[in-house]
Amino acid sequence: MAQVTLFYDADCGFCQGSVEWLLKRARVGTFDPVGYQDDERMRNFPMVDRSLADKGIQALGEDGRLRSKAEATGYCLTLVPGWAWLGHLILFPLIFPFASIGYAIVAMNRQRISGWMGRTSCRIPPRAGG
């Protein structure tokens, strides 16, 4: 069972690339990605605010706490070997406000960034067995 359920916009190339990057570097089973567009899977998570799909990721940890945007990013990075330092830096109280601003800027420009990356749609196949 995954340690963290990661909710993301599966229609966004940048978001898709970010999730792929995370999964490639994390230990197997650390993350269970769920696209906001997956109505069947999202029914299992009524606490997740789907209106945030255009604004950022959300991460539901084993501790039951739901984190959003920059906090979710930092939290997820703390679980990735070799990248925990960056996650802790993002979450550090003196840095976090700046990380949040940076996250907001990237989120507002993610379609443009997706185009620069040559990405336009989802590449992670749906999880078998829903």
N, CA, C and O atoms as a GROMACS GRO file, in nm:
protein
  520
    1MET      N    1   0.083  -0.118   0.000
    1MET     CA    2   0.000   0.000   0.000
    1MET      C    3   0.088   0.125   0.000
    1MET      O    4   0.190   0.130   0.068
    2ALA      N    5   0.046   0.225  -0.076
    2ALA     CA    6   0.123   0.348  -0.089
    2ALA      C    7   0.126   0.425   0.042
    2ALA      O    8   0.030   0.426   0.119
    3GLN      N    9   0.237   0.490   0.064
    3GLN     CA   10   0.255   0.574   0.181
    3GLN      C   11   0.179   0.706   0.161
    3GLN      O   12   0.124   0.761   0.256
    4VAL      N   13   0.176   0.756   0.035
    4VAL     CA   14   0.116   0.884   0.004
    4VAL      C   15   0.029   0.870  -0.121
    4VAL      O   16   0.074   0.817  -0.222
    5THR      N   17  -0.095   0.919  -0.112
    5THR     CA   18  -0.180   0.928  -0.231
    5THR      C   19  -0.162   1.069  -0.283
    5THR      O   20  -0.186   1.167  -0.213
    6LEU      N   21  -0.119   1.077  -0.407
    6LEU     CA   22  -0.086   1.205  -0.469
    6LEU      C   23  -0.191   1.241  -0.572
    6LEU      O   24  -0.212   1.168  -0.669
    7PHE      N   25  -0.258   1.352  -0.553
    7PHE     CA   26  -0.365   1.398  -0.642
    7PHE      C   27  -0.309   1.508  -0.732
    7PHE      O   28  -0.247   1.603  -0.684
    8TYR      N   29  -0.331   1.494  -0.862
    8TYR     CA   30  -0.272   1.587  -0.958
    8TYR      C   31  -0.363   1.601  -1.080
    8TYR      O   32  -0.454   1.522  -1.101
    9ASP      N   33  -0.337   1.703  -1.160
    9ASP     CA   34  -0.414   1.729  -1.281
    9ASP      C   35  -0.356   1.646  -1.395
    9ASP      O   36  -0.252   1.680  -1.452
   10ALA      N   37  -0.423   1.536  -1.428
   10ALA     CA   38  -0.375   1.444  -1.531
   10ALA      C   39  -0.388   1.502  -1.671
   10ALA      O   40  -0.338   1.442  -1.767
   11ASP      N   41  -0.452   1.616  -1.686
   11ASP     CA   42  -0.463   1.682  -1.817
   11ASP      C   43  -0.352   1.784  -1.840
   11ASP      O   44  -0.346   1.846  -1.947
   12CYS      N   45  -0.267   1.802  -1.743
   12CYS     CA   46  -0.159   1.901  -1.752
   12CYS      C   47  -0.026   1.831  -1.777
   12CYS      O   48   0.016   1.745  -1.699
   13GLY      N   49   0.039   1.867  -1.886
   13GLY     CA   50   0.168   1.806  -1.919
   13GLY      C   51   0.274   1.831  -1.813
   13GLY      O   52   0.352   1.741  -1.782
   14PHE      N   53   0.277   1.953  -1.758
   14PHE     CA   54   0.375   1.983  -1.654
   14PHE      C   55   0.349   1.898  -1.530
   14PHE      O   56   0.442   1.841  -1.472
   15CYS      N   57   0.222   1.890  -1.490
   15CYS     CA   58   0.186   1.810  -1.372
   15CYS      C   59   0.221   1.663  -1.397
   15CYS      O   60   0.275   1.596  -1.309
   16GLN      N   61   0.190   1.616  -1.516
   16GLN     CA   62   0.220   1.478  -1.553
   16GLN      C   63   0.370   1.451  -1.545
   16GLN      O   64   0.414   1.350  -1.490
   17GLY      N   65   0.448   1.544  -1.600
   17GLY     CA   66   0.593   1.528  -1.596
   17GLY      C   67   0.648   1.529  -1.454
   17GLY      O   68   0.741   1.456  -1.422
   18SER      N   69   0.589   1.613  -1.370
   18SER     CA   70   0.632   1.620  -1.230
   18SER      C   71   0.604   1.490  -1.156
   18SER      O   72   0.688   1.442  -1.080
   19VAL      N   73   0.487   1.433  -1.180
   19VAL     CA   74   0.452   1.305  -1.116
   19VAL      C   75   0.544   1.194  -1.168
   19VAL      O   76   0.590   1.110  -1.090
   20GLU      N   77   0.570   1.193  -1.298
   20GLU     CA   78   0.661   1.092  -1.355
   20GLU      C   79   0.799   1.104  -1.292
   20GLU      O   80   0.861   1.003  -1.258
   21TRP      N   81   0.848   1.227  -1.278
   21TRP     CA   82   0.979   1.251  -1.218
   21TRP      C   83   0.982   1.194  -1.076
   21TRP      O   84   1.077   1.126  -1.038
   22LEU      N   85   0.878   1.222  -1.000
   22LEU     CA   86   0.869   1.175  -0.862
   22LEU      C   87   0.867   1.023  -0.855
   22LEU      O   88   0.941   0.962  -0.777
   23LEU      N   89   0.782   0.960  -0.936
   23LEU     CA   90   0.771   0.814  -0.934
   23LEU      C   91   0.900   0.746  -0.976
   23LEU      O   92   0.934   0.639  -0.925
   24LYS      N   93   0.971   0.806  -1.067
   24LYS     CA   94   1.097   0.749  -1.117
   24LYS      C   95   1.203   0.745  -1.007
   24LYS      O   96   1.289   0.656  -1.006
   25ARG      N   97   1.198   0.840  -0.916
   25ARG     CA   98   1.302   0.852  -0.814
   25ARG      C   99   1.263   0.794  -0.678
   25ARG      O  100   1.349   0.765  -0.595
   26ALA      N  101   1.135   0.776  -0.655
   26ALA     CA  102   1.087   0.727  -0.525
   26ALA      C  103   1.098   0.575  -0.517
   26ALA      O  104   1.105   0.506  -0.619
   27ARG      N  105   1.100   0.526  -0.397
   27ARG     CA  106   1.093   0.381  -0.377
   27ARG      C  107   0.956   0.332  -0.424
   27ARG      O  108   0.855   0.401  -0.408
   28VAL      N  109   0.954   0.214  -0.482
   28VAL     CA  110   0.830   0.156  -0.531
   28VAL      C  111   0.729   0.149  -0.415
   28VAL      O  112   0.763   0.105  -0.305
   29GLY      N  113   0.607   0.192  -0.441
   29GLY     CA  114   0.501   0.186  -0.341
   29GLY      C  115   0.491   0.308  -0.252
   29GLY      O  116   0.402   0.315  -0.167
   30THR      N  117   0.581   0.405  -0.271
   30THR     CA  118   0.575   0.526  -0.189
   30THR      C  119   0.456   0.612  -0.226
   30THR      O  120   0.390   0.668  -0.138
   31PHE      N  121   0.429   0.625  -0.356
   31PHE     CA  122   0.324   0.714  -0.404
   31PHE      C  123   0.221   0.638  -0.487
   31PHE      O  124   0.254   0.548  -0.564
   32ASP      N  125   0.097   0.678  -0.471
   32ASP     CA  126  -0.013   0.629  -0.554
   32ASP      C  127  -0.074   0.751  -0.621
   32ASP      O  128  -0.152   0.822  -0.558
   33PRO      N  129  -0.040   0.777  -0.747
   33PRO     CA  130  -0.093   0.895  -0.815
   33PRO      C  131  -0.238   0.877  -0.857
   33PRO      O  132  -0.276   0.772  -0.910
   34VAL      N  133  -0.318   0.979  -0.833
   34VAL     CA  134  -0.460   0.978  -0.871
   34VAL      C  135  -0.489   1.110  -0.943
   34VAL      O  136  -0.474   1.217  -0.885
   35GLY      N  137  -0.531   1.101  -1.067
   35GLY     CA  138  -0.568   1.220  -1.142
   35GLY      C  139  -0.700   1.275  -1.091
   35GLY      O  140  -0.792   1.199  -1.063
   36TYR      N  141  -0.710   1.407  -1.079
   36TYR     CA  142  -0.835   1.470  -1.037
   36TYR      C  143  -0.950   1.432  -1.129
   36TYR      O  144  -1.066   1.435  -1.088
   37GLN      N  145  -0.919   1.396  -1.252
   37GLN     CA  146  -1.022   1.363  -1.350
   37GLN      C  147  -1.075   1.220  -1.336
   37GLN      O  148  -1.172   1.183  -1.403
   38ASP      N  149  -1.014   1.140  -1.251
   38ASP     CA  150  -1.055   1.001  -1.232
   38ASP      C  151  -1.170   0.995  -1.131
   38ASP      O  152  -1.149   0.976  -1.012
   39ASP      N  153  -1.293   1.012  -1.182
   39ASP     CA  154  -1.411   1.019  -1.096
   39ASP      C  155  -1.426   0.896  -1.006
   39ASP      O  156  -1.461   0.909  -0.888
   40GLU      N  157  -1.399   0.780  -1.060
   40GLU     CA  158  -1.414   0.656  -0.982
   40GLU      C  159  -1.321   0.654  -0.862
   40GLU      O  160  -1.364   0.624  -0.750
   41ARG      N  161  -1.194   0.684  -0.883
   41ARG     CA  162  -1.098   0.683  -0.772
   41ARG      C  163  -1.121   0.799  -0.677
   41ARG      O  164  -1.105   0.784  -0.556
   42MET      N  165  -1.159   0.915  -0.731
   42MET     CA  166  -1.178   1.033  -0.647
   42MET      C  167  -1.294   1.016  -0.549
   42MET      O  168  -1.296   1.080  -0.444
   43ARG      N  169  -1.390   0.932  -0.582
   43ARG     CA  170  -1.502   0.906  -0.489
   43ARG      C  171  -1.452   0.850  -0.356
   43ARG      O  172  -1.519   0.864  -0.254
   44ASN      N  173  -1.336   0.786  -0.356
   44ASN     CA  174  -1.279   0.729  -0.234
   44ASN      C  175  -1.213   0.834  -0.144
   44ASN      O  176  -1.171   0.803  -0.032
   45PHE      N  177  -1.205   0.957  -0.195
   45PHE     CA  178  -1.134   1.062  -0.121
   45PHE      C  179  -1.218   1.190  -0.113
   45PHE      O  180  -1.183   1.291  -0.173
   46PRO      N  181  -1.329   1.186  -0.038
   46PRO     CA  182  -1.417   1.303  -0.032
   46PRO      C  183  -1.352   1.425   0.033
   46PRO      O  184  -1.400   1.537   0.017
   47MET      N  185  -1.243   1.404   0.107
   47MET     CA  186  -1.176   1.516   0.174
   47MET      C  187  -1.090   1.598   0.079
   47MET      O  188  -1.042   1.706   0.115
   48VAL      N  189  -1.070   1.548  -0.043
   48VAL     CA  190  -0.985   1.618  -0.140
   48VAL      C  191  -1.067   1.722  -0.215
   48VAL      O  192  -1.172   1.692  -0.270
   49ASP      N  193  -1.017   1.843  -0.216
   49ASP     CA  194  -1.084   1.954  -0.282
   49ASP      C  195  -1.048   1.954  -0.430
   49ASP      O  196  -0.939   1.998  -0.468
   50ARG      N  197  -1.139   1.906  -0.513
   50ARG     CA  198  -1.112   1.897  -0.656
   50ARG      C  199  -1.103   2.033  -0.722
   50ARG      O  200  -1.050   2.045  -0.833
   51SER      N  201  -1.152   2.136  -0.658
   51SER     CA  202  -1.141   2.270  -0.716
   51SER      C  203  -0.995   2.317  -0.717
   51SER      O  204  -0.962   2.414  -0.785
   52LEU      N  205  -0.909   2.250  -0.643
   52LEU     CA  206  -0.767   2.284  -0.644
   52LEU      C  207  -0.693   2.224  -0.762
   52LEU      O  208  -0.573   2.248  -0.779
   53ALA      N  209  -0.761   2.148  -0.845
   53ALA     CA  210  -0.696   2.082  -0.959
   53ALA      C  211  -0.624   2.183  -1.047
   53ALA      O  212  -0.518   2.151  -1.101
   54ASP      N  213  -0.678   2.302  -1.062
   54ASP     CA  214  -0.613   2.403  -1.145
   54ASP      C  215  -0.507   2.482  -1.069
   54ASP      O  216  -0.437   2.564  -1.128
   55LYS      N  217  -0.495   2.457  -0.941
   55LYS     CA  218  -0.404   2.536  -0.860
   55LYS      C  219  -0.287   2.455  -0.803
   55LYS      O  220  -0.186   2.514  -0.764
   56GLY      N  221  -0.299   2.323  -0.797
   56GLY     CA  222  -0.186   2.247  -0.744
   56GLY      C  223  -0.218   2.107  -0.700
   56GLY      O  224  -0.333   2.062  -0.700
   57ILE      N  225  -0.111   2.038  -0.663
   57ILE     CA  226  -0.124   1.900  -0.617
   57ILE      C  227  -0.172   1.897  -0.473
   57ILE      O  228  -0.166   1.996  -0.400
   58GLN      N  229  -0.220   1.781  -0.433
   58GLN     CA  230  -0.253   1.754  -0.295
   58GLN      C  231  -0.195   1.616  -0.263
   58GLN      O  232  -0.194   1.528  -0.348
   59ALA      N  233  -0.150   1.599  -0.142
   59ALA     CA  234  -0.090   1.473  -0.100
   59ALA      C  235  -0.152   1.429   0.032
   59ALA      O  236  -0.150   1.503   0.130
   60LEU      N  237  -0.207   1.309   0.033
   60LEU     CA  238  -0.266   1.251   0.153
   60LEU      C  239  -0.168   1.150   0.208
   60LEU      O  240  -0.145   1.044   0.149
   61GLY      N  241  -0.109   1.183   0.324
   61GLY     CA  242  -0.009   1.096   0.385
   61GLY      C  243  -0.072   0.984   0.466
   61GLY      O  244  -0.192   0.985   0.493
   62GLU      N  245   0.011   0.888   0.504
   62GLU     CA  246  -0.035   0.777   0.589
   62GLU      C  247  -0.088   0.829   0.721
   62GLU      O  248  -0.170   0.763   0.787
   63ASP      N  249  -0.042   0.947   0.760
   63ASP     CA  250  -0.087   1.007   0.886
   63ASP      C  251  -0.228   1.065   0.874
   63ASP      O  252  -0.283   1.115   0.972
   64GLY      N  253  -0.287   1.058   0.753
   64GLY     CA  254  -0.422   1.108   0.732
   64GLY      C  255  -0.429   1.256   0.705
   64GLY      O  256  -0.538   1.312   0.687
   65ARG      N  257  -0.315   1.322   0.704
   65ARG     CA  258  -0.312   1.467   0.681
   65ARG      C  259  -0.305   1.496   0.532
   65ARG      O  260  -0.225   1.436   0.459
   66LEU      N  261  -0.388   1.588   0.488
   66LEU     CA  262  -0.391   1.630   0.348
   66LEU      C  263  -0.312   1.760   0.334
   66LEU      O  264  -0.342   1.860   0.400
   67ARG      N  265  -0.212   1.755   0.248
   67ARG     CA  266  -0.126   1.872   0.223
   67ARG      C  267  -0.150   1.921   0.081
   67ARG      O  268  -0.182   1.841  -0.007
   68SER      N  269  -0.134   2.051   0.058
   68SER     CA  270  -0.160   2.109  -0.073
   68SER      C  271  -0.042   2.193  -0.121
   68SER      O  272   0.035   2.248  -0.041
   69LYS      N  273  -0.032   2.203  -0.251
   69LYS     CA  274   0.059   2.293  -0.321
   69LYS      C  275   0.204   2.278  -0.274
   69LYS      O  276   0.258   2.167  -0.277
   70ALA      N  277   0.268   2.387  -0.231
   70ALA     CA  278   0.410   2.382  -0.193
   70ALA      C  279   0.433   2.289  -0.075
   70ALA      O  280   0.536   2.221  -0.068
   71GLU      N  281   0.338   2.285   0.017
   71GLU     CA  282   0.354   2.194   0.132
   71GLU      C  283   0.352   2.049   0.086
   71GLU      O  284   0.429   1.967   0.136
   72ALA      N  285   0.264   2.017  -0.008
   72ALA     CA  286   0.258   1.881  -0.062
   72ALA      C  287   0.386   1.847  -0.136
   72ALA      O  288   0.438   1.735  -0.124
   73THR      N  289   0.438   1.943  -0.211
   73THR     CA  290   0.563   1.921  -0.285
   73THR      C  291   0.678   1.893  -0.189
   73THR      O  292   0.751   1.796  -0.206
   74GLY      N  293   0.693   1.978  -0.089
   74GLY     CA  294   0.799   1.958   0.009
   74GLY      C  295   0.786   1.825   0.081
   74GLY      O  296   0.883   1.752   0.098
   75TYR      N  297   0.664   1.794   0.123
   75TYR     CA  298   0.639   1.668   0.193
   75TYR      C  299   0.677   1.548   0.105
   75TYR      O  300   0.745   1.457   0.151
   76CYS      N  301   0.633   1.550  -0.020
   76CYS     CA  302   0.663   1.439  -0.110
   76CYS      C  303   0.814   1.424  -0.131
   76CYS      O  304   0.867   1.313  -0.132
   77LEU      N  305   0.882   1.536  -0.149
   77LEU     CA  306   1.027   1.529  -0.169
   77LEU      C  307   1.100   1.472  -0.048
   77LEU      O  308   1.204   1.409  -0.064
   78THR      N  309   1.047   1.492   0.073
   78THR     CA  310   1.113   1.435   0.192
   78THR      C  311   1.113   1.283   0.189
   78THR      O  312   1.188   1.220   0.263
   79LEU      N  313   1.029   1.224   0.105
   79LEU     CA  314   1.018   1.079   0.097
   79LEU      C  315   1.096   1.020  -0.020
   79LEU      O  316   1.092   0.899  -0.043
   80VAL      N  317   1.167   1.105  -0.095
   80VAL     CA  318   1.240   1.060  -0.213
   80VAL      C  319   1.390   1.057  -0.182
   80VAL      O  320   1.448   1.159  -0.147
   81PRO      N  321   1.452   0.939  -0.194
   81PRO     CA  322   1.595   0.929  -0.166
   81PRO      C  323   1.676   1.030  -0.249
   81PRO      O  324   1.657   1.043  -0.370
   82GLY      N  325   1.764   1.100  -0.180
   82GLY     CA  326   1.850   1.198  -0.245
   82GLY      C  327   1.786   1.336  -0.260
   82GLY      O  328   1.855   1.432  -0.295
   83TRP      N  329   1.658   1.347  -0.233
   83TRP     CA  330   1.587   1.474  -0.249
   83TRP      C  331   1.521   1.521  -0.119
   83TRP      O  332   1.455   1.625  -0.118
   84ALA      N  333   1.537   1.446  -0.011
   84ALA     CA  334   1.475   1.483   0.117
   84ALA      C  335   1.524   1.620   0.163
   84ALA      O  336   1.447   1.696   0.222
   85TRP      N  337   1.650   1.651   0.138
   85TRP     CA  338   1.706   1.781   0.179
   85TRP      C  339   1.626   1.896   0.118
   85TRP      O  340   1.599   1.995   0.185
   86LEU      N  341   1.588   1.882  -0.010
   86LEU     CA  342   1.512   1.989  -0.076
   86LEU      C  343   1.370   1.998  -0.017
   86LEU      O  344   1.318   2.108   0.001
   87GLY      N  345   1.311   1.883   0.011
   87GLY     CA  346   1.179   1.883   0.074
   87GLY      C  347   1.181   1.953   0.208
   87GLY      O  348   1.092   2.033   0.239
   88HIS      N  349   1.283   1.924   0.290
   88HIS     CA  350   1.294   1.989   0.421
   88HIS      C  351   1.322   2.138   0.405
   88HIS      O  352   1.273   2.219   0.485
   89LEU      N  353   1.399   2.175   0.304
   89LEU     CA  354   1.426   2.317   0.279
   89LEU      C  355   1.297   2.390   0.243
   89LEU      O  356   1.271   2.498   0.295
   90ILE      N  357   1.216   2.331   0.154
   90ILE     CA  358   1.089   2.392   0.115
   90ILE      C  359   0.999   2.411   0.236
   90ILE      O  360   0.930   2.513   0.248
   91LEU      N  361   0.998   2.314   0.326
   91LEU     CA  362   0.910   2.318   0.443
   91LEU      C  363   0.965   2.401   0.559
   91LEU      O  364   0.893   2.429   0.655
   92PHE      N  365   1.090   2.441   0.550
   92PHE     CA  366   1.151   2.522   0.657
   92PHE      C  367   1.074   2.654   0.668
   92PHE      O  368   1.055   2.724   0.569
   93PRO      N  369   1.031   2.688   0.791
   93PRO     CA  370   0.944   2.805   0.809
   93PRO      C  371   0.992   2.936   0.745
   93PRO      O  372   0.909   3.014   0.698
   94LEU      N  373   1.122   2.962   0.743
   94LEU     CA  374   1.171   3.086   0.684
   94LEU      C  375   1.172   3.081   0.530
   94LEU      O  376   1.170   3.185   0.465
   95ILE      N  377   1.174   2.963   0.475
   95ILE     CA  378   1.178   2.944   0.330
   95ILE      C  379   1.039   2.921   0.272
   95ILE      O  380   1.011   2.960   0.159
   96PHE      N  381   0.952   2.858   0.351
   96PHE     CA  382   0.821   2.817   0.300
   96PHE      C  383   0.741   2.928   0.232
   96PHE      O  384   0.681   2.902   0.127
   97PRO      N  385   0.735   3.049   0.287
   97PRO     CA  386   0.659   3.154   0.217
   97PRO      C  387   0.710   3.182   0.076
   97PRO      O  388   0.632   3.207  -0.015
   98PHE      N  389   0.841   3.176   0.057
   98PHE     CA  390   0.900   3.199  -0.075
   98PHE      C  391   0.873   3.080  -0.167
   98PHE      O  392   0.847   3.097  -0.286
   99ALA      N  393   0.878   2.959  -0.111
   99ALA     CA  394   0.847   2.839  -0.188
   99ALA      C  395   0.701   2.843  -0.234
   99ALA      O  396   0.669   2.801  -0.345
  100SER      N  397   0.614   2.892  -0.148
  100SER     CA  398   0.472   2.903  -0.183
  100SER      C  399   0.450   3.001  -0.298
  100SER      O  400   0.368   2.977  -0.386
  101ILE      N  401   0.522   3.113  -0.295
  101ILE     CA  402   0.512   3.211  -0.404
  101ILE      C  403   0.564   3.150  -0.534
  101ILE      O  404   0.503   3.164  -0.640
  102GLY      N  405   0.677   3.082  -0.525
  102GLY     CA  406   0.733   3.015  -0.643
  102GLY      C  407   0.638   2.911  -0.698
  102GLY      O  408   0.621   2.900  -0.820
  103TYR      N  409   0.575   2.835  -0.609
  103TYR     CA  410   0.479   2.734  -0.652
  103TYR      C  411   0.363   2.800  -0.726
  103TYR      O  412   0.320   2.752  -0.831
  104ALA      N  413   0.311   2.908  -0.671
  104ALA     CA  414   0.198   2.979  -0.732
  104ALA      C  415   0.234   3.031  -0.871
  104ALA      O  416   0.152   3.024  -0.963
  105ILE      N  417   0.354   3.084  -0.887
  105ILE     CA  418   0.398   3.135  -1.017
  105ILE      C  419   0.405   3.022  -1.119
  105ILE      O  420   0.358   3.036  -1.232
  106VAL      N  421   0.462   2.909  -1.079
  106VAL     CA  422   0.470   2.793  -1.170
  106VAL      C  423   0.330   2.743  -1.203
  106VAL      O  424   0.300   2.714  -1.318
  107ALA      N  425   0.244   2.733  -1.102
  107ALA     CA  426   0.107   2.683  -1.124
  107ALA      C  427   0.030   2.771  -1.221
  107ALA      O  428  -0.045   2.721  -1.305
  108MET      N  429   0.048   2.902  -1.212
  108MET     CA  430  -0.021   2.994  -1.302
  108MET      C  431   0.029   2.983  -1.445
  108MET      O  432  -0.042   3.019  -1.539
  109ASN      N  433   0.149   2.934  -1.462
  109ASN     CA  434   0.210   2.927  -1.594
  109ASN      C  435   0.233   2.785  -1.642
  109ASN      O  436   0.311   2.763  -1.736
  110ARG      N  437   0.168   2.688  -1.580
  110ARG     CA  438   0.197   2.547  -1.610
  110ARG      C  439   0.164   2.507  -1.753
  110ARG      O  440   0.234   2.423  -1.809
  111GLN      N  441   0.060   2.564  -1.814
  111GLN     CA  442   0.031   2.528  -1.953
  111GLN      C  443   0.143   2.576  -2.045
  111GLN      O  444   0.184   2.504  -2.136
  112ARG      N  445   0.192   2.695  -2.021
  112ARG     CA  446   0.304   2.749  -2.100
  112ARG      C  447   0.428   2.662  -2.079
  112ARG      O  448   0.499   2.630  -2.175
  113ILE      N  449   0.455   2.626  -1.954
  113ILE     CA  450   0.571   2.542  -1.924
  113ILE      C  451   0.554   2.405  -1.990
  113ILE      O  452   0.651   2.349  -2.042
  114SER      N  453   0.433   2.352  -1.988
  114SER     CA  454   0.407   2.224  -2.054
  114SER      C  455   0.443   2.231  -2.201
  114SER      O  456   0.505   2.139  -2.255
  115GLY      N  457   0.406   2.340  -2.266
  115GLY     CA  458   0.439   2.358  -2.407
  115GLY      C  459   0.589   2.363  -2.429
  115GLY      O  460   0.640   2.304  -2.525
  116TRP      N  461   0.660   2.433  -2.343
  116TRP     CA  462   0.806   2.440  -2.354
  116TRP      C  463   0.868   2.302  -2.339
  116TRP      O  464   0.971   2.272  -2.399
  117MET      N  465   0.803   2.218  -2.257
  117MET     CA  466   0.852   2.081  -2.235
  117MET      C  467   0.810   1.987  -2.347
  117MET      O  468   0.853   1.872  -2.352
  118GLY      N  469   0.726   2.036  -2.439
  118GLY     CA  470   0.675   1.951  -2.546
  118GLY      C  471   0.570   1.853  -2.498
  118GLY      O  472   0.549   1.748  -2.560
  119ARG      N  473   0.503   1.886  -2.388
  119ARG     CA  474   0.404   1.797  -2.329
  119ARG      C  475   0.266   1.861  -2.334
  119ARG      O  476   0.252   1.981  -2.312
  120THR      N  477   0.167   1.780  -2.363
  120THR     CA  478   0.032   1.834  -2.365
  120THR      C  479  -0.069   1.748  -2.293
  120THR      O  480  -0.176   1.797  -2.258
  121SER      N  481  -0.039   1.620  -2.268
  121SER     CA  482  -0.141   1.535  -2.206
  121SER      C  483  -0.078   1.426  -2.121
  121SER      O  484   0.044   1.413  -2.112
  122CYS      N  485  -0.165   1.348  -2.061
  122CYS     CA  486  -0.129   1.242  -1.968
  122CYS      C  487  -0.049   1.130  -2.033
  122CYS      O  488  -0.078   1.089  -2.146
  123ARG      N  489   0.052   1.082  -1.961
  123ARG     CA  490   0.129   0.967  -2.008
  123ARG      C  491   0.127   0.850  -1.909
  123ARG      O  492   0.162   0.738  -1.947
  124ILE      N  493   0.088   0.873  -1.784
  124ILE     CA  494   0.083   0.764  -1.688
  124ILE      C  495  -0.046   0.686  -1.711
  124ILE      O  496  -0.154   0.744  -1.704
  125PRO      N  497  -0.037   0.556  -1.740
  125PRO     CA  498  -0.159   0.480  -1.764
  125PRO      C  499  -0.242   0.466  -1.636
  125PRO      O  500  -0.186   0.466  -1.527
  126PRO      N  501  -0.374   0.456  -1.649
  126PRO     CA  502  -0.458   0.439  -1.530
  126PRO      C  503  -0.417   0.313  -1.454
  126PRO      O  504  -0.374   0.214  -1.514
  127ARG      N  505  -0.430   0.319  -1.323
  127ARG     CA  506  -0.396   0.204  -1.239
  127ARG      C  507  -0.492   0.090  -1.268
  127ARG      O  508  -0.613   0.109  -1.270
  128ALA      N  509  -0.437  -0.029  -1.288
  128ALA     CA  510  -0.521  -0.147  -1.316
  128ALA      C  511  -0.607  -0.180  -1.196
  128ALA      O  512  -0.562  -0.174  -1.082
  129GLY      N  513  -0.729  -0.215  -1.221
  129GLY     CA  514  -0.820  -0.258  -1.115
  129GLY      C  515  -0.885  -0.144  -1.041
  129GLY      O  516  -0.961  -0.167  -0.947
  130GLY      N  517  -0.855  -0.016  -1.083
  130GLY     CA  518  -0.921   0.101  -1.026
  130GLY      C  519  -0.916   0.101  -0.882
  130GLY      O  520  -0.967   0.193  -0.819
   0.00000   0.00000   0.00000
